[in-house]
Amino acid sequence: MGVAFDMSDVRSIRSILVADDDELLLAGFRRGLPPRGIEVYTATSRDEALRLARTQHVDAALVDLQLGHDNGLDLMRDLRKLHPHMQLIMITGHHTTSNTVQAMRAGAFDVITKPFTIGEILHHIHAEGTGVDLAPLSLDLVIYEHVRKVLEDCDGNQSEAARRLKKPRSWLRRFLKRAAPKQ
């Protein structure tokens, strides 16, 4: 006889720490999760992530395997020691079986390969029981909207927008030539 799954057993996720060295990805999370009732803390380094984990209430963490000069696996081990019950998810653009095994040994609940949608992230952190809207929201669309908003804030000045986005101007020109992603 199996054990029935009760949605009331799902822990409510109201805050998340995202540790990644991609500022654009972090901006996508900062824009895409708060409207869904989830507070977002972002970090671009291991030290910054640990500081936030010590000072803020965080229910879950998404950690990039390659965190700039830091190793995401080391950060996951540190987070597991600080908060044994925190949901930890490794995100990576370089998915291999070896990475998955290492992430699980470091305390990861799951491993997600980039690219992904906000809806996929919410499903992975078990937000189903929180009343959070789980309709898929493309992270590409959130990033697209963020870039457009930054450009608008710069009154159309591409050089200033590229500086604020911390991207080369040539990247911004190519990005703006693309059609808006579909929902």
Contact map, one row per residue, 1 for C-alpha under 8 A:
111000000000000000000000000000000000000000000000000000000000000000000000000000000000000000000000000000000000000000000000000000000000000000000000000000000000000000000000000000000000000
111100000000000000000000000000000000000000000000000000000000000000000000000000000000000000000000000000000000000000000000000000000000000000000000000000000000000000000000000000000000000
111110000000000000000000000000000000000000000000000000000000000000000000000000000000000000000000000000000000000000000000000000000000000000000000000000000000000000000000000000000000000
011111000000000000000000000000000000000000000000000000000000000000000000000000000000000000000000000000000000000000000000000000000000000000000000000000000000000000000000000000000000000
001111101000000000000000000000000000000000000000000000000000000000000000000000000000000000000000000000000000000000000000000000000000000000000000000000000000000000000000000000000000000
000111111100000000000000000000000000000000000000000000000000000000000000000000000000000000000000000000000000000000000000000000000000000000000000000000000000000000000000000000000000000
000011111100000000000000000000000000000000000000000000000000000000000000000000000000000000000000000000000000000000000000000000011000000000000000000000000000000000000000000000000000000
000001111110000000000000000000000000000000000000000000000000000000000000000000000000000000000000000000000000000000000000000000001000000000000000000000000000000000000000000000000000000
000011111110000000000000000000000000000000000000000000000000000000000000000000000000000000000000000000000000000000000000000000000000000000000000000000000000000000000000000000000000000
000001111111000000000000000000000000000000000000000000000000000000000000000000000000000000000000000000000000000000000000000001111100000000000000000000000000000000000000000000000000000
000000011111100000000000000000000000000000000000000000000000000000000000000000000000000000000000000000000000000000000000000001101100000000000000000000000000000000000000000000000000000
000000000111110000000000000000000000000000000000000000000000000000000000000000000000000000000000000000000000000000000000000001101100000000000000000000000000000000000000000000000000000
000000000011111100000000000000000000010000000000000000000011000000000000000000000000000000000000000000000000000000000000000011100100000000000000000000000000000000000000000000000000000
000000000001111100000000000000000000111000000000000000000110000000000000000000000000000000000000000000000000000000000000000000000000000000000000000000000000000000000000000000000000000
000000000000111110000000000000000000011110000000000000001111000000000000000000000000000000000000000000000000000000000000000000000000000000000000000000000000000000000000000000000000000
000000000000111111000000000000000000011110000000000000000111110000000000000000000000000000000000000000000000000000000000000000000000000000000000000000000000000000000000000000000000000
000000000000001111100000000000000000000111100000100110000101110000000000000000000000000000000000000000000000000000000000000000000000000000000000000000000000000000000000000000000000000
000000000000000111110000010010000000000111100000000000000000111000000000000000000000000000000000000000000000000000000000000000000000000000000000000000000000000000000000000000000000000
000000000000000011111000000000000000000001111100100000000000111100100000000000000000000000000000000000000000000000000000000000000000000000000000000000000000000000000000000000000000000
000000000000000001111110110000000000000001111000000000000000001101110000000000000000000000000000000000000000000000000000000000000000000000000000000000000000000000000000000000000000000
000000000000000000111110000000000000000000111000000000000000000101110000000000000000000000000000000000000000000000000000000000000000000000000000000000000000000000000000000000000000000
000000000000000000011111110000000000000000010000000000000000000000000000000000000000000000000000000000000000000000000000000000000000000000000000000000000000000000000000000000000000000
000000000000000000011111111000000000000000010000000000000000000000000000000000000000000000000000000000000000000000000000000000000000000000000000000000000000000000001100000000000000000
000000000000000000000111111100000000000000000000000000000000000000000000000000000000000000000000000000000000000000000000000000000000000000000010000000000000000000001000000000000000000
000000000000000000010111111110000000000000000000000000000000000000000000000000000000000000000000000000000000000000000000000000000000000000100010000000000000000000000000000000000000000
000000000000000001010111111111000000000001000000000000000000000000000000000000000000000000000000000000000000000000000000000000000000000000000000000000000000000000000000000000000000000
000000000000000000000011111111100000000000000000000000000000000000000000000000000000000000000000000000000000000000000000000000000000000000000010010000000000000000000000000000000000000
000000000000000000000001111111110000000000000000000000000000000000000000000000000000000000000000000000000000000000000000000000000000000000100110010000000000000000000000000000000000000
000000000000000001000000111111111000000100000000000000000000000000000000000000000000000000000000000000000000000000000100000000000000000000100000000000000000000000000000000000000000000
000000000000000000000000011111111100000111000000000000000000000000000000000000000000000000000000000000000000000000000000000000000000000000000000000000000000000000000000000000000000000
000000000000000000000000001111111110000000000000000000000000000000000000000000000000000000000000000000000000000000000000000000000000000000000100010000000000000000000000000000000000000
000000000000000000000000000111111111000000000000000000000000000000000000000000000000000000000000000000000000000000000100000000000000000010100100000000000000000000000000000000000000000
000000000000000000000000000011111111111100000000000000000000000000000000000000000000000000000000000000000000000000000100000000000000000000000000000000000000000000000000000000000000000
000000000000000000000000000001111111111100000000000000000000000000000000000000000000000000000000000000000000000000000000000000000000000000000000000000000000000000000000000000000000000
000000000000000000000000000000111111110000000000000000000000000000000000000000000000000000000000000000000000000000000000000000000000000000000000000000000000000000000000000000000000000
000000000000000000000000000000011111110000000000000000000000000000000000000000000000000000000000000000000000000000000000000000000001100000000000000000000000000000000000000000000000000
000000000000010000000000000000001111111000000000000000000000000000000000000000000000000000000000000000000000000000000000000000000001000000000000000000000000000000000000000000000000000
000000000000111100000000000000001111111100000000000000000000000000000000000000000000000000000000000000000000000000000000000000000000000000000000000000000000000000000000000000000000000
000000000000011100000000000000001100111110000000000000000000000000000000000000000000000000000000000000000000000000000000000000000000000000000000000000000000000000000000000000000000000
000000000000001111000000000011001100011111000000000000000000000000000000000000000000000000000000000000000000000000000000000000000000000000000000000000000000000000000000000000000000000
000000000000001111000000000001000000001111100000000100000000000000000000000000000000000000000000000000000000000000000000000000000000000000000000000000000000000000000000000000000000000
000000000000000011110000010001000000000111110000100000000000000000000000000000000000000000000000000000000000000000000000000000000000000000000000000000000000000000000000000000000000000
000000000000000011111000000000000000000011111101100100000000000000000000000000000000000000000000000000000000000000000000000000000000000000000000000000000000000000000000000000000000000
000000000000000000111110000000000000000001111101100000000000000000110000000000000000000000000000000000000000000000000000000000000000000000000000000000000000000000000000000000000000000
000000000000000000111000000000000000000000111111100000000000000000111100000000000000000000000000000000000000000000000000000000000000000000000000000000000000000000000000000000000000000
000000000000000000100000000000000000000000111111110000000000000000100111001000000000000000000000000000000000000000000000000000000000000000000000000000000000000000000000000000000000000
000000000000000000000000000000000000000000001111111000000000000000000000000000000000000000000000000000000000000000000000000000000000000000000000000000000000000000000000000000000000000
000000000000000000000000000000000000000000111111111100000000000000000000000000000000000000000000000000000000000000000000000000000000000000000000000000000000000000000000000000000000000
000000000000000010100000000000000000000001111111111110000000000000000000001000000000000000000000000000000000000000000000000000000000000000000000000000000000000000000000000000000000000
000000000000000000000000000000000000000000000111111111000000000000000000001001100000000000000000000000000000000000000000000000000000000000000000000000000000000000000000000000000000000
000000000000000000000000000000000000000000000011111111100000000000000000000000000000000000000000000000000000000000000000000000000000000000000000000000000000000000000000000000000000000
000000000000000010000000000000000000000010100001111111110000000000000000000000000000000000000000000000000000000000000000000000000000000000000000000000000000000000000000000000000000000
000000000000000010000000000000000000000000000000111111111100000000000000000000100100000000000000000000000000000000000000000000000000000000000000000000000000000000000000000000000000000
000000000000000000000000000000000000000000000000011111111000000000000000000000000100000000000000000000000000000000000000000000000000000000000000000000000000000000000000000000000000000
000000000000000000000000000000000000000000000000001111111000000000000000000000000000000000000000000000000000000000000000000000000000000000000000000000000000000000000000000000000000000
000000000000000000000000000000000000000000000000000111111100000000000000000000000000000000000000000000000000000000000000000000000000000000000000000000000000000000000000000000000000000
000000000000001000000000000000000000000000000000000011111110000000000000000000000000000000000000000000000000000000000000000000000000000000000000000000000000000000000000000000000000000
000000000000011110000000000000000000000000000000000010011111100000000000000000000000010000000000000000000000000000000000000000000000000000000000000000000000000000000000000000000000000
000000000000111100000000000000000000000000000000000000001111100000000000000000000000011000000000000000000000000000000000000000000000000000000000000000000000000000000000000000000000000
000000000000101110000000000000000000000000000000000000000111110000000000000000000000011110000000000000000000000000000000000010000000000000000000000000000000000000000000000000000000000
000000000000000111100000000000000000000000000000000000000111111000000000000000000000011110000000000000000000000000000000000000000000000000000000000000000000000000000000000000000000000
000000000000000111100000000000000000000000000000000000000001111100000000000000000000000111100000000000000000000000000000000000000000000000000000000000000000000000000000000000000000000
000000000000000001110000000000000000000000000000000000000000111110100001001100000000000111100000000000000000000000000000000000000000000000000000000000000000000000000000000000000000000
000000000000000000111000000000000000000000000000000000000000011111100001000000000000000001110000000000000000000000000000000000000000000000000000000000000000000000000000000000000000000
000000000000000000000000000000000000000000000000000000000000001111100011100000000000000001110000000000000000000000000000000000000000000000000000000000000000000000000000000000000000000
000000000000000000011000000000000000000000000000000000000000000111111111000000000000000000010000000000000000000000000000000000000000000000000000000000000000000000000000000000000000000
000000000000000000111000000000000000000000011100000000000000001111111111000000000000000000000000000000000000000000000000000000000000000000000000000000000000000000000000000000000000000
000000000000000000011000000000000000000000011000000000000000000001111110000000000000000000000000000000000000000000000000000000000000000000000000000000000000000000000000000000000000000
000000000000000000000000000000000000000000001000000000000000000001111110000000000000000000000000000000000000000000000000000000000000000000000000000000000000000000000000000000000000000
000000000000000000000000000000000000000000001100000000000000000001111111010000000000000000000000000000000000000000000000000000000000000000000000000000000000000000000000000000000000000
000000000000000000000000000000000000000000000100000000000000000011111111111000000000000000000000000000000000000000000000000000000000000000000000000000000000000000000000000000000000000
000000000000000000000000000000000000000000000100000000000000001111100111111100000000000001000000000000000000000000000000000000000000000000000000000000000000000000000000000000000000000
000000000000000000000000000000000000000000000000000000000000000010000011111110000000000000000000000001100100000000000000000000000000000000000000000000000000000000000000000000000000000
000000000000000000000000000000000000000000000000000000000000000000000111111111000000000000000000000000000100000000000000000000000000000000000000000000000000000000000000000000000000000
000000000000000000000000000000000000000000000100110000000000001000000011111111100000000000000000000000000000000000000000000000000000000000000000000000000000000000000000000000000000000
000000000000000000000000000000000000000000000000000000000000001000000001111111110000000100000000000000100111000000000000000000000000000000000000000000000000000000000000000000000000000
000000000000000000000000000000000000000000000000000000000000000000000000111111111000000000000000000000000110000000000000000000000000000000000000000000000000000000000000000000000000000
000000000000000000000000000000000000000000000000010000000000000000000000011111111100000000000000000000000000000000000000000000000000000000000000000000000000000000000000000000000000000
000000000000000000000000000000000000000000000000010010000000000000000000001111111111010000000000000000000000000000000000000000000000000000000000000000000000000000000000000000000000000
000000000000000000000000000000000000000000000000000000000000000000000000000111111111110100000000000000000110000000000000000000000000000000000000000000000000000000000000000000000000000
000000000000000000000000000000000000000000000000000000000000000000000000000011111111000000000000000000000000000000000000000000000000000000000000000000000000000000000000000000000000000
000000000000000000000000000000000000000000000000000011000000000000000000000001111111000000000000000000000000000000000000000000000000000000000000000000000000000000000000000000000000000
000000000000000000000000000000000000000000000000000000000000000000000000000000111111110000000000000000000000000000000000000000000000000000000000000000000000000000000000000000000000000
000000000000000000000000000000000000000000000000000000000000000000000000000000111111110000000000000000000000000000000000000000000000000000000000000000000000000000000000000000000000000
000000000000000000000000000000000000000000000000000000000000000000000000000000010011111000000000000000000000000000000000000000000000000000000000000000000000000000000000000000000000000
000000000000000000000000000000000000000000000000000000000111100000000000000000110011111100000000000000000000000000000000000000000000000000000000000000000000000000000000000000000000000
000000000000000000000000000000000000000000000000000000000011100000000000000000000000111110000000000000000001100000000000000010000000000000000000000000000000000000000000000000000000000
000000000000000000000000000000000000000000000000000000000001111000000000000100010000011111000000000000000011110000000000000000000000000000000000000000000000000000000000000000000000000
000000000000000000000000000000000000000000000000000000000001111000000000000000000000001111100000000000000001111100000000000010000000000000000000000000000000000000000000000000000000000
000000000000000000000000000000000000000000000000000000000000011110000001000000000000000111110000000000100001011100000000000000000000000000000000000000000000000000000000000000000000000
000000000000000000000000000000000000000000000000000000000000011110000000000000000000000011111000000000000000001111000000000000000000000000000000000000000000000000000000000000000000000
000000000000000000000000000000000000000000000000000000000000000111000000000000000000000001111110000000000000001111000000000000000000000000000000000000000000000000000000000000000000000
000000000000000000000000000000000000000000000000000000000000000000000000000000000000000000111110000000000000000011100000000000000000000000000000000000000000000000000000000000000000000
000000000000000000000000000000000000000000000000000000000000000000000000000000000000000000011111000000000000000010000000000000000000000000000000000000000000000000000000000000000000000
000000000000000000000000000000000000000000000000000000000000000000000000000000000000000000011111101100000000000010000000000000000000000000000000000000000000000000000000000000000000000
000000000000000000000000000000000000000000000000000000000000000000000000000000000000000000000111111100000000000000000000000000000000000000000000000000000000000000000000000000000000000
000000000000000000000000000000000000000000000000000000000000000000000000000000000000000000000011111110000000000000000000000000000000000000000000000000000000000000000000000000000000000
000000000000000000000000000000000000000000000000000000000000000000000000000000000000000000000001111111000000000000000000000000000000000000000000000000000000000000000000000000000000000
000000000000000000000000000000000000000000000000000000000000000000000000000000000000000000000011111111100000000000000000000000000000000000000000000000000000000000000000000000000000000
000000000000000000000000000000000000000000000000000000000000000000000000000000000000000000000011111111110000001000000000000000000000000000000000000000000000000000000000000000000000000
000000000000000000000000000000000000000000000000000000000000000000000000000000000000000000000000111111111000000000000000000000000000000000000000000000000000000000000000000000000000000
000000000000000000000000000000000000000000000000000000000000000000000000100000000000000000000000011111111100000000000000000000000000000000000000000000000000000000000000000000000000000
000000000000000000000000000000000000000000000000000000000000000000000000100100000000000001000000001111111111001000000000000000000000000000000000000000000000000000000000000000000000000
000000000000000000000000000000000000000000000000000000000000000000000000000000000000000000000000000111111111110000000000000000000000000000000000000000000000000000000000000000000000000
000000000000000000000000000000000000000000000000000000000000000000000000000000000000000000000000000011111111000000000000000000000000000000000000000000000000000000000000000000000000000
000000000000000000000000000000000000000000000000000000000000000000000000110110010000000000000000000001111111000000000000000000000000000000000000000000000000000000000000000000000000000
000000000000000000000000000000000000000000000000000000000000000000000000000110010000000100000000000000111111100000000000000000000000000000000000000000000000000000000000000000000000000
000000000000000000000000000000000000000000000000000000000000000000000000000100000000001111000000000000111111111000000000000000000000000000000000000000000000000000000000000000000000000
000000000000000000000000000000000000000000000000000000000000000000000000000000000000001110000000000000010011111000000000000000000000000000000000000000000000000000000000000000000000000
000000000000000000000000000000000000000000000000000000000000000000000000000000000000000111000000000000010001111100000000000100000000000000000000000000000000000000000000000000000000000
000000000000000000000000000000000000000000000000000000000000000000000000000000000000000011110000000100100001111110000000000000000000000000000000000000000000000000000000000000000000000
000000000000000000000000000000000000000000000000000000000000000000000000000000000000000011110000000000000000011111010000000000000000000000000000000000000000000000000000000000000000000
000000000000000000000000000000000000000000000000000000000000000000000000000000000000000000111110000000000000001111110000000000000000000000000000000000000000000000000000000000000000000
000000000000000000000000000000000000000000000000000000000000000000000000000000000000000000111000000000000000000111110000000000000000000000000000000000000000000000000000000000000000000
000000000000000000000000000000000000000000000000000000000000000000000000000000000000000000001000000000000000000011111000000000000000000000000000000000000000000000000000000000000000000
000000000000000000000000000000000000000000000000000000000000000000000000000000000000000000000000000000000000000111111101100000000000000001100000000000000000000000000000000000000000000
000000000000000000000000000000000000000000000000000000000000000000000000000000000000000000000000000000000000000000111111100000000000000111110000000000000000000000000000000000000000000
000000000000000000000000000010011000000000000000000000000000000000000000000000000000000000000000000000000000000000011111110000000000000111100000000000000000000000000000000000000000000
000000000000000000000000000000000000000000000000000000000000000000000000000000000000000000000000000000000000000000001111111000000000011111000000000000000000000000000000000000000000000
000000000000000000000000000000000000000000000000000000000000000000000000000000000000000000000000000000000000000000011111111100000000000100000000000000000000000000000000000000000000000
000000000000000000000000000000000000000000000000000000000000000000000000000000000000000000000000000000000000000000011111111110000000000000000000000000000000000000000000000000000000000
000000000000000000000000000000000000000000000000000000000000000000000000000000000000000000000000000000000000000000000111111111110000010000000000000000000000000000000000000000000000000
000000000000000000000000000000000000000000000000000000000000000000000000000000000000000000000000000000000000000000000011111111110000010000000000000000000000000000000000000000000000000
000000000000000000000000000000000000000000000000000000000000000000000000000000000000000000000000000000000000010000000001111111100000000000000000000000000000000000000000000000000000000
000000000000100000000000000000000000000000000000000000000001000000000000000000000000001010000000000000000000000000000000111111100000000000000000000000000000000000000000000000000000000
000000000111100000000000000000000000000000000000000000000000000000000000000000000000000000000000000000000000000000000000011111111000000000000000000000000000000000000000000000000000000
000000000111100000000000000000000000000000000000000000000000000000000000000000000000000000000000000000000000000000000000011111111111000000000000000000000000000000000000000000000000000
000000100100000000000000000000000000000000000000000000000000000000000000000000000000000000000000000000000000000000000000011001111111010000000000000000000000000000000000000000000000000
000000110111000000000000000000000000000000000000000000000000000000000000000000000000000000000000000000000000000000000000000001111111000000000000000000000000000000000000000000000000000
000000000111100000000000000000000000000000000000000000000000000000000000000000000000000000000000000000000000000000000000000000111111000000000000000000000000000000000000000000000000000
000000000000000000000000000000000000000000000000000000000000000000000000000000000000000000000000000000000000000000000000000000111111100000000000000000000000000000000000000000000000000
000000000000000000000000000000000001100000000000000000000000000000000000000000000000000000000000000000000000000000000000000000111111110000000000000000000000000000000000000000000000000
000000000000000000000000000000000001000000000000000000000000000000000000000000000000000000000000000000000000000000000000000000000011111000000000000000000000000000000000000000000000000
000000000000000000000000000000000000000000000000000000000000000000000000000000000000000000000000000000000000000000000010011000010001111100000000000000000000000000000000000000000000000
000000000000000000000000000000000000000000000000000000000000000000000000000000000000000000000000000000000000000000000010000000000000111110000000000000000000000000000000000000000000000
000000000000000000000000000000000000000000000000000000000000000000000000000000000000000000000000000000000000000000001111000000000000011111000000000000000000000000000000000000000000001
000000000000000000000000000000010000000000000000000000000000000000000000000000000000000000000000000000000000000000001110000000000000001111101100000000000000000000000000000000000000001
000000000000000000000000000000000000000000000000000000000000000000000000000000000000000000000000000000000000000000011110000000000000000111111100000000000000000000000000000000000000111
000000000000000000000000100110010000000000000000000000000000000000000000000000000000000000000000000000000000000000011100000000000000000011111110000000000000000000000000000000000000000
000000000000000000000000000000000000000000000000000000000000000000000000000000000000000000000000000000000000000000001000000000000000000001111111000000000000000000000000000000000000100
000000000000000000000000000000000000000000000000000000000000000000000000000000000000000000000000000000000000000000000000000000000000000011111111100000000000000000000000000000000001111
000000000000000000000000000100110000000000000000000000000000000000000000000000000000000000000000000000000000000000000000000000000000000011111111110000000000000000000000000000000000000
000000000000000000000001101100000000000000000000000000000000000000000000000000000000000000000000000000000000000000000000000000000000000000111111111000000000000000000000000000000000000
000000000000000000000000000000000000000000000000000000000000000000000000000000000000000000000000000000000000000000000000000000000000000000011111111100000000000000000000000000000001100
000000000000000000000000000000000000000000000000000000000000000000000000000000000000000000000000000000000000000000000000000000000000000000001111111110000000000000000000000000000000000
000000000000000000000000001100100000000000000000000000000000000000000000000000000000000000000000000000000000000000000000000000000000000000000111111111000000000000000000000000000000000
000000000000000000000000000000000000000000000000000000000000000000000000000000000000000000000000000000000000000000000000000000000000000000000011111111100000000000001000000000000000000
000000000000000000000000000000000000000000000000000000000000000000000000000000000000000000000000000000000000000000000000000000000000000000000001111111110000000000000000000000000000000
000000000000000000000000000000000000000000000000000000000000000000000000000000000000000000000000000000000000000000000000000000000000000000000000111111111000000000000000000000000000000
000000000000000000000000000000000000000000000000000000000000000000000000000000000000000000000000000000000000000000000000000000000000000000000000011111111100000010011000000000000000000
000000000000000000000000000000000000000000000000000000000000000000000000000000000000000000000000000000000000000000000000000000000000000000000000001111111111110010000000000000000000000
000000000000000000000000000000000000000000000000000000000000000000000000000000000000000000000000000000000000000000000000000000000000000000000000000111111111000000000000000000000000000
000000000000000000000000000000000000000000000000000000000000000000000000000000000000000000000000000000000000000000000000000000000000000000000000000011111111000000000000000000000000000
000000000000000000000000000000000000000000000000000000000000000000000000000000000000000000000000000000000000000000000000000000000000000000000000000001111111110110000000000000000000000
000000000000000000000000000000000000000000000000000000000000000000000000000000000000000000000000000000000000000000000000000000000000000000000000000000111111100000000000000000000000000
000000000000000000000000000000000000000000000000000000000000000000000000000000000000000000000000000000000000000000000000000000000000000000000000000000111111110010000000000000000000000
000000000000000000000000000000000000000000000000000000000000000000000000000000000000000000000000000000000000000000000000000000000000000000000000000000100111111110000000000000000000000
000000000000000000000000000000000000000000000000000000000000000000000000000000000000000000000000000000000000000000000000000000000000000000000000000000100101111111000000100110000000000
000000000000000000000000000000000000000000000000000000000000000000000000000000000000000000000000000000000000000000000000000000000000000000000000000000000000111111100000100000000000000
000000000000000000000000000000000000000000000000000000000000000000000000000000000000000000000000000000000000000000000000000000000000000000000000000000000100111111110000000000000000000
000000000000000000000000000000000000000000000000000000000000000000000000000000000000000000000000000000000000000000000000000000000000000000000000000001100101111111111000000000000000000
000000000000000000000000000000000000000000000000000000000000000000000000000000000000000000000000000000000000000000000000000000000000000000000000000000000000011111111111100100000000000
000000000000000000000000000000000000000000000000000000000000000000000000000000000000000000000000000000000000000000000000000000000000000000000000000000000000001111111111100000000000000
000000000000000000000000000000000000000000000000000000000000000000000000000000000000000000000000000000000000000000000000000000000000000000000000000001000000000111111110000000000000000
000000000000000000000011000000000000000000000000000000000000000000000000000000000000000000000000000000000000000000000000000000000000000000000000001001000000000011111110000000000000000
000000000000000000000010000000000000000000000000000000000000000000000000000000000000000000000000000000000000000000000000000000000000000000000000000000000000000001111111000000000000000
000000000000000000000000000000000000000000000000000000000000000000000000000000000000000000000000000000000000000000000000000000000000000000000000000000000000000001111111101100000000000
000000000000000000000000000000000000000000000000000000000000000000000000000000000000000000000000000000000000000000000000000000000000000000000000000000000000000001100111111100000000000
000000000000000000000000000000000000000000000000000000000000000000000000000000000000000000000000000000000000000000000000000000000000000000000000000000000000011001100011111110000000000
000000000000000000000000000000000000000000000000000000000000000000000000000000000000000000000000000000000000000000000000000000000000000000000000000000000000000000000001111111000000000
000000000000000000000000000000000000000000000000000000000000000000000000000000000000000000000000000000000000000000000000000000000000000000000000000000000000000000000011111111100000000
000000000000000000000000000000000000000000000000000000000000000000000000000000000000000000000000000000000000000000000000000000000000000000000000000000000000010001000011111111110000000
000000000000000000000000000000000000000000000000000000000000000000000000000000000000000000000000000000000000000000000000000000000000000000000000000000000000010000000000111111111000000
000000000000000000000000000000000000000000000000000000000000000000000000000000000000000000000000000000000000000000000000000000000000000000000000000000000000000000000000011111111100000
000000000000000000000000000000000000000000000000000000000000000000000000000000000000000000000000000000000000000000000000000000000000000000000000000000000000000000000000001111111100000
000000000000000000000000000000000000000000000000000000000000000000000000000000000000000000000000000000000000000000000000000000000000000000000000000000000000000000000000000111111110000
000000000000000000000000000000000000000000000000000000000000000000000000000000000000000000000000000000000000000000000000000000000000000000000000000000000000000000000000000011111110000
000000000000000000000000000000000000000000000000000000000000000000000000000000000000000000000000000000000000000000000000000000000000000000000000000000000000000000000000000001111111000
000000000000000000000000000000000000000000000000000000000000000000000000000000000000000000000000000000000000000000000000000000000000000000000000000000000000000000000000000000011111100
000000000000000000000000000000000000000000000000000000000000000000000000000000000000000000000000000000000000000000000000000000000000000000001001000000000000000000000000000000000111110
000000000000000000000000000000000000000000000000000000000000000000000000000000000000000000000000000000000000000000000000000000000000000001011001000000000000000000000000000000000011111
000000000000000000000000000000000000000000000000000000000000000000000000000000000000000000000000000000000000000000000000000000000000000001001000000000000000000000000000000000000001111
000000000000000000000000000000000000000000000000000000000000000000000000000000000000000000000000000000000000000000000000000000000000000111001000000000000000000000000000000000000000111
